[in-house]
Amino acid sequence: MTFQVADTVDPGPTVIQLDNRGKVFHEMVVMKLRPATTIASLLQADAADASFQPFLEGGSAVLFAAPGTTGTGRLAVTFEPGARYALWCNFSDSAGAP
């Protein structure tokens, strides 16, 4: 499973689309990060089954897509200038898969 996204996006309103070309249900969580948060800290929290909440600024938004769907899942997000965001999926393709 992969996300194909740009490293940066322009601030302002943006529509995110999740196409699921896989064979299992997937999600994409959009999280606004606190300034000091790193992706490594999110990975450590995930490995420890800890909450991401201490690393986030505000809430998060979730987009779901059923297997084999394209163009059906869309989410409107307003990206803030200078803010950092992470995309995350908690579902795996099979037992033991990342």
All heavy atoms as an XYZ file, in Angstrom:
721
protein
N       0.839     -1.175      0.000
C       0.000      0.000      0.000
C       0.885      1.238      0.000
O       1.890      1.286      0.703
C      -0.894     -0.003      1.238
C      -1.808      1.178      1.277
S      -2.547      1.427      2.877
C      -1.178      2.062      3.792
N       0.519      2.217     -0.774
C       1.252      3.474     -0.805
C       0.283      4.626     -0.978
O      -0.826      4.456     -1.482
C       2.256      3.525     -1.970
O       1.540      3.447     -3.198
C       3.280      2.421     -1.881
N       0.731      5.781     -0.531
C       0.044      7.031     -0.834
C       0.884      7.745     -1.870
O       2.110      7.800     -1.745
C      -0.056      7.941      0.405
C      -1.003      7.475      1.464
C      -0.577      7.389      2.779
C      -2.313      7.158      1.172
C      -1.448      7.000      3.780
C      -3.190      6.762      2.163
C      -2.750      6.680      3.464
N       0.240      8.307     -2.862
C       0.944      9.150     -3.813
C       0.507     10.580     -3.545
O      -0.620     10.948     -3.874
C       0.638      8.739     -5.244
C       1.168      7.366     -5.581
C       0.806      6.939     -6.983
O      -0.042      7.519     -7.635
N       1.471      5.898     -7.444
N       1.393     11.331     -2.907
C       1.080     12.710     -2.537
C       2.293     13.593     -2.792
O       3.430     13.126     -2.831
C       0.662     12.831     -1.054
C      -0.595     12.048     -0.764
C       1.777     12.376     -0.136
N       2.028     14.866     -2.918
C       3.107     15.845     -3.053
C       3.755     16.071     -1.696
O       3.122     15.912     -0.655
C       2.547     17.154     -3.590
N       5.033     16.447     -1.692
C       5.716     16.769     -0.437
C       5.168     18.037      0.186
O       5.175     18.200      1.398
C       7.215     16.932     -0.663
C       7.904     15.607     -0.938
O       7.374     14.559     -0.537
O       8.984     15.631     -1.549
N       4.713     18.967     -0.649
C       4.131     20.210     -0.158
C       2.861     20.506     -0.943
O       2.695     20.059     -2.083
C       5.099     21.403     -0.316
O       5.388     21.578     -1.691
C       6.383     21.179      0.454
N       1.972     21.248     -0.309
C       0.748     21.714     -0.966
C       0.576     23.190     -0.638
O       1.062     23.669      0.389
C      -0.505     20.924     -0.530
C      -0.432     19.476     -0.972
C      -0.713     20.998      0.962
N      -0.105     23.887     -1.500
C      -0.381     25.291     -1.239
C      -1.374     25.407     -0.092
O      -2.274     24.575      0.048
C      -0.962     25.961     -2.478
C       0.054     26.083     -3.605
O       1.257     26.166     -3.311
O      -0.373     26.080     -4.779
N      -1.224     26.434      0.759
C      -2.211     26.631      1.816
C      -3.565     26.992      1.221
O      -3.649     27.485      0.103
C      -1.639     27.788      2.637
C      -0.558     28.396      1.831
C      -0.164     27.422      0.771
N      -4.599     26.702      1.998
C      -5.957     27.025      1.572
C      -6.788     25.777      1.363
O      -6.355     24.658      1.655
N      -8.004     25.957      0.843
C      -8.912     24.829      0.630
C      -8.360     23.863     -0.415
O      -7.875     24.275     -1.461
C     -10.192     25.485      0.130
C     -10.068     26.936      0.449
C      -8.605     27.237      0.507
N      -8.423     22.587     -0.092
C      -7.936     21.524     -0.973
C      -8.875     20.334     -0.857
O      -9.349     20.027      0.225
C      -6.510     21.088     -0.553
O      -5.654     22.218     -0.574
C      -5.955     20.021     -1.463
N      -9.112     19.660     -1.959
C      -9.886     18.417     -1.936
C      -8.920     17.257     -2.100
O      -8.134     17.212     -3.056
C     -10.955     18.390     -3.047
C     -11.666     17.042     -3.075
C     -11.955     19.522     -2.847
N      -8.954     16.335     -1.151
C      -8.111     15.141     -1.182
C      -8.983     13.983     -1.647
O     -10.102     13.805     -1.166
C      -7.535     14.839      0.212
C      -6.645     15.984      0.675
C      -6.772     13.528      0.203
C      -6.178     15.838      2.099
N      -8.443     13.201     -2.561
C      -9.175     12.035     -3.071
C      -8.399     10.774     -2.723
O      -7.181     10.725     -2.894
C      -9.335     12.136     -4.581
C     -10.040     10.939     -5.197
C     -10.307     11.152     -6.677
O     -10.866     12.168     -7.048
N      -9.886     10.210     -7.492
N      -9.081      9.754     -2.243
C      -8.461      8.472     -1.918
C      -8.984      7.431     -2.895
O     -10.171      7.098     -2.884
C      -8.785      8.069     -0.479
C      -8.281      6.704     -0.025
C      -6.759      6.602     -0.157
C      -8.700      6.431      1.412
N      -8.110      6.952     -3.757
C      -8.432      5.848     -4.657
C      -7.856      4.584     -4.036
O      -6.689      4.557     -3.664
C      -7.809      6.050     -6.040
C      -8.369      7.257     -6.772
O      -9.484      7.690     -6.436
O      -7.687      7.762     -7.674
N      -8.660      3.560     -3.920
C      -8.211      2.303     -3.324
C      -8.154      1.240     -4.412
O      -9.156      0.614     -4.729
C      -9.149      1.884     -2.201
C      -8.667      0.647     -1.483
O      -7.701     -0.001     -1.894
N      -9.342      0.298     -0.402
N      -6.984      1.041     -4.963
C      -6.818      0.038     -6.014
C      -6.497     -1.336     -5.436
O      -6.268     -2.283     -6.171
C      -5.727      0.498     -6.974
C      -6.140      1.749     -7.726
C      -5.106      2.151     -8.764
N      -5.569      3.343     -9.472
C      -5.171      4.582     -9.199
N      -4.307      4.793     -8.234
N      -5.629      5.598     -9.888
N      -6.485     -1.422     -4.105
C      -6.183     -2.680     -3.428
C      -7.392     -3.584     -3.300
O      -8.457     -3.329     -3.870
N      -7.211     -4.618     -2.507
C      -8.260     -5.633     -2.334
C      -8.884     -5.623     -0.950
O      -9.728     -6.458     -0.642
C      -7.683     -7.011     -2.637
C      -7.256     -7.144     -4.096
C      -6.699     -8.501     -4.408
C      -6.322     -8.517     -5.884
N      -5.573     -9.664     -6.288
N      -8.443     -4.684     -0.091
C      -9.026     -4.567      1.241
C      -9.390     -3.113      1.511
O      -8.896     -2.197      0.859
C      -8.060     -5.084      2.346
C      -7.747     -6.557      2.165
C      -6.786     -4.275      2.386
N     -10.268     -2.913      2.484
C     -10.730     -1.595      2.893
C      -9.549     -0.787      3.419
O      -8.685     -1.314      4.109
C     -11.772     -1.798      3.995
C     -12.597     -0.603      4.296
C     -13.651     -0.247      3.479
C     -12.332      0.167      5.409
C     -14.429      0.856      3.783
C     -13.099      1.267      5.719
C     -14.153      1.614      4.893
N      -9.483      0.503      3.067
C      -8.424      1.370      3.581
C      -8.995      2.707      4.032
O     -10.112      3.070      3.673
C      -7.325      1.605      2.541
C      -6.376      0.454      2.426
N      -5.452      0.158      3.401
C      -6.229     -0.490      1.475
C      -4.768     -0.907      3.045
N      -5.226     -1.322      1.881
N      -8.188      3.408      4.797
C      -8.545      4.726      5.292
C      -7.343      5.645      5.113
O      -6.212      5.174      4.960
C      -8.907      4.681      6.770
C      -7.691      4.371      7.641
C      -7.976      4.398      9.120
O      -9.090      4.705      9.536
O      -7.035      4.113      9.879
N      -7.591      6.929      5.159
C      -6.517      7.901      5.185
C      -6.892      8.938      6.227
O      -7.923      9.591      6.115
C      -6.303      8.574      3.835
C      -5.150      9.554      3.856
S      -4.739     10.243      2.249
C      -6.267     11.062      1.826
N      -6.066      9.044      7.255
C      -6.271     10.020      8.312
C      -5.365     11.211      8.011
O      -4.169     11.036      7.777
C      -5.937      9.435      9.704
C      -6.205     10.455     10.793
C      -6.711      8.149      9.947
N      -5.934     12.409      8.011
C      -5.175     13.633      7.816
C      -5.034     14.280      9.183
O      -6.033     14.579      9.838
C      -5.891     14.593      6.836
C      -5.081     15.865      6.653
C      -6.154     13.907      5.506
N      -3.771     14.464      9.615
C      -3.511     14.980     10.955
C      -2.635     16.227     10.865
O      -1.593     16.199     10.210
C      -2.786     13.927     11.800
C      -3.549     12.630     11.944
S      -2.611     11.362     12.849
C      -1.392     10.887     11.628
N      -3.035     17.283     11.545
C      -2.198     18.480     11.648
C      -1.253     18.267     12.819
O      -1.685     18.011     13.947
C      -3.045     19.727     11.869
C      -2.221     20.998     11.939
C      -3.099     22.215     12.158
C      -2.270     23.455     12.332
N      -3.088     24.581     12.792
N       0.049     18.364     12.559
C       1.058     18.072     13.572
C       1.435     19.299     14.389
O       1.467     20.413     13.863
C       2.317     17.523     12.895
C       2.136     16.282     12.024
C       3.462     15.899     11.381
C       1.552     15.131     12.814
N       1.746     19.079     15.662
C       2.343     20.137     16.466
C       3.713     20.450     15.868
O       4.343     19.575     15.257
C       2.483     19.689     17.917
C       1.161     19.532     18.635
C       1.414     19.173     20.104
N       0.166     18.857     20.755
C      -0.612     19.733     21.380
N      -0.254     20.993     21.445
N      -1.737     19.366     21.946
N       4.211     21.677     16.040
C       5.472     22.064     15.391
C       6.651     21.126     15.648
O       7.447     20.874     14.765
C       5.740     23.464     15.943
C       4.373     24.001     16.236
C       3.579     22.810     16.718
N       6.808     20.581     16.846
C       7.973     19.744     17.157
C       7.784     18.271     16.794
O       8.705     17.468     16.938
C       8.309     19.868     18.637
N       6.620     17.893     16.316
C       6.336     16.490     16.033
C       7.075     16.012     14.786
O       7.108     16.697     13.769
C       4.827     16.272     15.844
O       4.157     16.602     17.060
C       4.506     14.831     15.494
N       7.646     14.813     14.893
C       8.294     14.176     13.753
C       7.516     12.920     13.371
O       6.762     12.371     14.184
C       9.739     13.774     14.083
O       9.711     12.787     15.133
C      10.566     14.980     14.520
N       7.735     12.463     12.160
C       7.112     11.201     11.741
C       7.650     10.062     12.600
O       6.910      9.147     12.970
C       7.354     10.946     10.242
C       6.683     12.039      9.403
C       6.849      9.564      9.838
C       5.183     12.170      9.594
N       8.923     10.131     12.979
C       9.505      9.103     13.847
C       8.744      9.010     15.170
O       8.519      7.907     15.685
C      10.980      9.397     14.095
N       8.328     10.148     15.723
C       7.582     10.106     16.991
C       6.211      9.460     16.799
O       5.725      8.753     17.683
C       7.448     11.500     17.600
O       6.748     12.373     16.745
N       5.589      9.660     15.641
C       4.322      8.982     15.365
C       4.533      7.479     15.235
O       3.732      6.681     15.742
C       3.684      9.528     14.086
C       3.194     10.967     14.111
C       2.630     11.355     12.745
C       2.158     11.185     15.197
N       5.591      7.072     14.550
C       5.890      5.643     14.401
C       6.168      4.994     15.752
O       5.726      3.871     16.010
C       7.065      5.442     13.450
C       6.819      5.816     11.992
C       8.120      5.767     11.197
C       5.755      4.936     11.373
N       6.874      5.698     16.640
C       7.143      5.168     17.980
C       5.849      5.030     18.773
O       5.637      4.033     19.470
C       8.122      6.062     18.727
C       9.536      5.980     18.207
C      10.458      7.007     18.852
O      10.009      7.975     19.463
N      11.762      6.793     18.707
N       4.984      6.020     18.683
C       3.699      5.947     19.382
C       2.863      4.789     18.856
O       2.245      4.055     19.625
C       2.941      7.266     19.231
N       2.860      4.607     17.541
C       2.101      3.507     16.942
C       2.640      2.159     17.411
O       1.870      1.267     17.779
C       2.161      3.609     15.416
C       1.334      2.535     14.740
O       0.118      2.452     15.022
O       1.911      1.778     13.929
N       3.964      2.000     17.446
C       4.579      0.746     17.894
C       4.238      0.439     19.345
O       4.139     -0.723     19.733
C       6.090      0.800     17.690
N       4.042      1.486     20.140
C       3.714      1.320     21.563
C       2.206      1.306     21.807
O       1.772      1.296     22.956
C       4.363      2.435     22.368
N       1.414      1.314     20.722
C      -0.054      1.403     20.833
C      -0.481      2.598     21.670
O      -1.450      2.542     22.429
C      -0.653      0.115     21.409
C      -0.624     -1.026     20.410
O      -0.758     -0.762     19.199
O      -0.464     -2.194     20.843
N       0.258      3.697     21.563
C      -0.041      4.931     22.297
C      -0.861      5.877     21.414
O      -0.867      5.763     20.192
C       1.249      5.607     22.733
N      -1.507      6.806     22.042
C      -2.324      7.799     21.345
C      -1.452      8.780     20.573
O      -0.362      9.154     21.022
C      -3.172      8.566     22.362
O      -3.813      9.658     21.741
N      -1.952      9.210     19.431
C      -1.285     10.258     18.653
C      -1.636     11.650     19.183
O      -1.026     12.635     18.802
C      -1.701     10.195     17.186
C      -1.066      9.085     16.396
C      -1.438      8.874     15.090
C      -0.098      8.260     16.924
C      -0.868      7.875     14.327
C       0.488      7.252     16.183
C       0.104      7.062     14.876
N      -2.638     11.752     20.022
C      -3.163     13.041     20.447
C      -2.098     14.023     20.953
O      -2.149     15.194     20.608
C      -4.267     12.858     21.495
C      -5.163     14.058     21.636
C      -5.825     14.451     20.316
O      -6.330     13.619     19.577
N      -5.811     15.728     20.002
N      -1.095     13.583     21.732
C      -0.081     14.542     22.184
C       0.730     15.176     21.040
O       1.377     16.195     21.238
C       0.837     13.703     23.082
C       0.017     12.536     23.489
C      -0.913     12.273     22.342
N       0.711     14.569     19.880
C       1.492     15.051     18.748
C       0.684     15.912     17.779
O       1.222     16.461     16.826
C       2.077     13.868     17.971
C       2.875     12.938     18.830
C       2.366     11.712     19.218
C       4.136     13.300     19.269
C       3.099     10.851     20.018
C       4.880     12.444     20.077
C       4.359     11.222     20.453
N      -0.620     16.023     18.029
C      -1.507     16.694     17.085
C      -1.933     18.055     17.588
O      -2.069     18.277     18.785
C      -2.744     15.837     16.825
C      -2.502     14.408     16.365
C      -3.824     13.710     16.106
C      -1.603     14.367     15.147
N      -2.191     18.903     16.641
C      -2.736     20.224     16.930
C      -4.170     20.222     16.388
O      -4.376     20.192     15.180
C      -1.888     21.284     16.228
C      -2.145     22.681     16.718
C      -1.097     23.630     16.178
O       0.044     23.602     16.687
O      -1.423     24.375     15.246
N      -5.135     20.204     17.283
C      -6.525     20.117     16.842
C      -6.912     18.681     16.556
O      -6.257     17.746     16.977
N      -7.968     18.532     15.812
C      -8.479     17.202     15.493
C      -7.851     16.644     14.232
O      -6.857     17.148     13.725
N      -8.450     15.582     13.744
C      -8.008     14.976     12.504
C      -9.244     14.656     11.671
O     -10.364     14.720     12.157
C      -7.187     13.709     12.785
O      -7.937     12.802     13.562
N      -9.025     14.334     10.423
C     -10.118     13.982      9.522
C      -9.799     12.633      8.889
O      -8.636     12.311      8.655
C     -10.281     15.049      8.446
N     -10.835     11.841      8.615
C     -10.636     10.499      8.088
C     -11.424     10.326      6.796
O     -12.574     10.743      6.693
C     -11.089      9.427      9.103
C     -10.799      8.030      8.578
C     -10.453      9.640     10.452
N     -10.776      9.700      5.838
C     -11.390      9.383      4.551
C     -11.311      7.874      4.378
O     -10.255      7.279      4.579
C     -10.609     10.108      3.452
C     -11.067      9.987      2.025
C     -12.498     10.497      1.859
C     -10.130     10.791      1.123
N     -12.415      7.229      4.021
C     -12.463      5.778      3.841
C     -12.694      5.440      2.380
O     -13.381      6.174      1.666
C     -13.602      5.168      4.672
C     -13.429      5.348      6.149
C     -14.038      6.398      6.806
C     -12.648      4.472      6.877
C     -13.891      6.570      8.173
C     -12.479      4.646      8.249
C     -13.113      5.692      8.888
N     -12.154      4.293      1.939
C     -12.374      3.832      0.569
C     -12.466      2.307      0.552
O     -11.606      1.612      1.094
C     -11.261      4.297     -0.353
N     -13.508      1.823     -0.064
C     -13.701      0.384     -0.216
C     -12.732     -0.156     -1.272
O     -12.235      0.597     -2.112
C     -15.144      0.097     -0.620
N     -12.464     -1.458     -1.252
C     -11.552     -2.039     -2.233
C     -12.006     -1.779     -3.664
O     -13.200     -1.829     -3.969
C     -11.599     -3.536     -1.936
C     -12.113     -3.646     -0.547
C     -12.983     -2.459     -0.330
N     -11.045     -1.487     -4.521
C     -11.323     -1.328     -5.940
C     -12.095     -0.084     -6.316
O     -12.679     -0.028     -7.396
N     -12.106      0.940     -5.468
C     -12.855      2.160     -5.778
C     -11.918      3.293     -6.150
O     -10.840      3.436     -5.589
C     -13.743      2.605     -4.602
O     -12.932      2.825     -3.454
C     -14.795      1.558     -4.276
N     -12.329      4.098     -7.102
C     -11.584      5.292     -7.474
C     -12.576      6.444     -7.605
O     -13.680      6.270     -8.112
C     -10.820      5.127     -8.805
O     -11.739      4.800     -9.833
C      -9.764      4.041     -8.705
N     -12.177      7.586     -7.120
C     -12.995      8.781     -7.261
C     -14.199      8.871     -6.357
O     -14.979      9.810     -6.449
N     -14.369      7.915     -5.445
C     -15.563      7.943     -4.595
C     -15.301      8.582     -3.239
O     -16.221      9.078     -2.614
C     -16.121      6.522     -4.377
O     -15.098      5.724     -3.795
C     -16.570      5.902     -5.680
N     -14.056      8.545     -2.789
C     -13.729      9.104     -1.484
C     -13.043     10.448     -1.622
O     -11.952     10.535     -2.180
N     -13.690     11.507     -1.139
C     -13.106     12.842     -1.200
C     -13.297     13.541      0.135
O     -14.300     13.359      0.802
C     -13.757     13.656     -2.310
C     -13.439     13.090     -3.669
C     -13.834     14.014     -4.774
N     -13.422     13.415     -6.025
C     -14.150     13.415     -7.108
N     -15.308     14.011     -7.123
N     -13.703     12.845     -8.200
N     -12.304     14.371      0.475
C     -12.318     15.086      1.744
C     -11.854     16.512      1.496
O     -10.817     16.726      0.874
C     -11.372     14.389      2.726
C     -11.191     15.014      4.099
C     -12.482     14.904      4.905
C     -10.052     14.318      4.836
N     -12.623     17.486      1.962
C     -12.247     18.896      1.845
C     -11.454     19.292      3.086
O     -11.910     19.099      4.214
C     -13.471     19.777      1.697
N     -10.248     19.819      2.870
C      -9.349     20.221      3.948
C      -8.861     21.631      3.652
O      -8.599     21.967      2.503
C      -8.130     19.276      4.038
C      -7.159     19.724      5.108
C      -8.567     17.851      4.280
N      -8.743     22.441      4.686
C      -8.124     23.752      4.520
C      -6.756     23.699      5.178
O      -6.648     23.657      6.410
C      -8.987     24.867      5.141
O     -10.258     24.873      4.502
C      -8.322     26.230      4.954
N      -5.716     23.672      4.351
C      -4.354     23.620      4.863
C      -3.920     25.019      5.286
O      -4.129     25.981      4.561
C      -3.397     23.068      3.803
C      -3.599     21.601      3.533
C      -4.089     21.171      2.315
C      -3.289     20.659      4.498
C      -4.268     19.824      2.055
C      -3.467     19.307      4.261
C      -3.964     18.891      3.032
N      -3.307     25.106      6.464
C      -2.868     26.385      7.007
C      -1.428     26.678      6.586
O      -0.596     25.761      6.547
C      -2.980     26.365      8.528
C      -4.411     26.215      9.006
C      -4.516     26.145     10.510
O      -3.569     26.539     11.222
O      -5.567     25.681     10.986
N      -1.117     27.933      6.299
C       0.251     28.293      5.909
C       1.250     27.924      6.999
O       1.014     28.173      8.180
C       0.202     29.811      5.737
C      -1.240     30.166      5.644
C      -2.008     29.091      6.355
N       2.354     27.292      6.615
C       3.416     26.945      7.550
C       3.149     25.733      8.418
O       4.042     25.281      9.135
N       1.953     25.182      8.386
C       1.627     24.013      9.208
C       2.145     22.744      8.534
O       2.353     22.706      7.329
C       0.123     23.916      9.433
N       2.334     21.700      9.342
C       2.760     20.399      8.829
C       1.657     19.390      9.086
O       1.022     19.405     10.146
C       4.050     19.971      9.522
C       5.212     20.893      9.169
C       6.510     20.542      9.893
N       6.814     19.139      9.879
C       6.864     18.358     10.978
N       6.613     18.868     12.161
N       7.160     17.092     10.885
N       1.459     18.492      8.140
C       0.404     17.490      8.222
C       0.988     16.107      7.942
O       1.995     15.977      7.255
C      -0.693     17.787      7.199
C      -1.404     19.100      7.455
C      -0.857     20.297      7.020
C      -2.599     19.139      8.149
C      -1.482     21.506      7.269
C      -3.241     20.343      8.402
C      -2.672     21.517      7.960
O      -3.300     22.714      8.211
N       0.331     15.086      8.465
C       0.718     13.706      8.182
C      -0.502     12.962      7.670
O      -1.636     13.252      8.072
C       1.251     13.025      9.436
N      -0.272     12.005      6.785
C      -1.310     11.091      6.307
C      -1.010      9.727      6.893
O       0.139      9.299      6.931
C      -1.306     11.016      4.779
C      -1.476     12.325      4.037
C      -1.411     12.081      2.537
C      -2.779     12.999      4.407
N      -2.054      9.030      7.334
C      -1.852      7.764      8.045
C      -2.958      6.796      7.687
O      -4.113      7.185      7.567
C      -1.885      8.042      9.548
C      -1.416      6.912     10.390
C      -2.171      5.884     10.882
C      -0.088      6.684     10.845
N      -1.400      5.038     11.616
C      -0.104      5.504     11.612
C       1.118      7.356     10.669
C       1.037      4.990     12.206
C       2.246      6.845     11.271
C       2.196      5.677     12.027
N      -2.605      5.527      7.549
C      -3.607      4.463      7.384
C      -3.322      3.400      8.433
O      -2.191      2.935      8.556
C      -3.552      3.853      5.988
S      -4.784      2.541      5.765
N      -4.348      3.013      9.190
C      -4.195      2.000     10.234
C      -4.459      0.588      9.733
O      -4.193     -0.365     10.439
C      -5.149      2.285     11.395
C      -4.739      3.502     12.172
O      -3.587      3.636     12.552
N      -5.666      4.397     12.400
N      -5.009      0.449      8.547
C      -5.364     -0.870      8.036
C      -4.199     -1.476      7.275
O      -3.421     -0.766      6.637
C      -6.580     -0.783      7.115
C      -7.807     -0.238      7.795
C      -8.656      0.610      7.123
C      -8.117     -0.573      9.102
C      -9.797      1.118      7.731
C      -9.251     -0.067      9.721
C     -10.092      0.777      9.021
N      -4.081     -2.793      7.323
C      -3.027     -3.475      6.566
C      -3.656     -4.444      5.567
O      -4.809     -4.852      5.730
C      -2.085     -4.226      7.512
O      -2.787     -5.184      8.262
N      -2.897     -4.783      4.555
C      -3.413     -5.648      3.495
C      -3.608     -7.094      3.972
O      -4.424     -7.820      3.440
C      -2.485     -5.627      2.282
C      -2.587     -4.314      1.540
O      -3.677     -3.701      1.554
O      -1.592     -3.891      0.943
N      -2.828     -7.521      4.953
C      -2.961     -8.872      5.476
C      -2.295     -8.933      6.851
O      -1.578     -8.020      7.243
C      -2.298     -9.882      4.530
O      -0.921     -9.611      4.433
N      -2.518    -10.014      7.567
C      -1.908    -10.178      8.888
C      -0.393    -10.118      8.748
O       0.190    -10.764      7.874
C      -2.331    -11.503      9.499
N       0.231     -9.308      9.580
C       1.682     -9.169      9.544
C       2.198     -8.187      8.517
O       3.392     -7.914      8.493
N       1.338     -7.654      7.664
C       1.775     -6.678      6.674
C       1.870     -5.310      7.333
O       1.118     -5.007      8.243
C       0.798     -6.621      5.492
N       2.803     -4.478      6.856
C       2.901     -3.122      7.440
C       1.689     -2.269      7.074
O       0.993     -2.564      6.124
C       4.188     -2.568      6.831
C       4.468     -3.407      5.634
C       3.783     -4.725      5.832
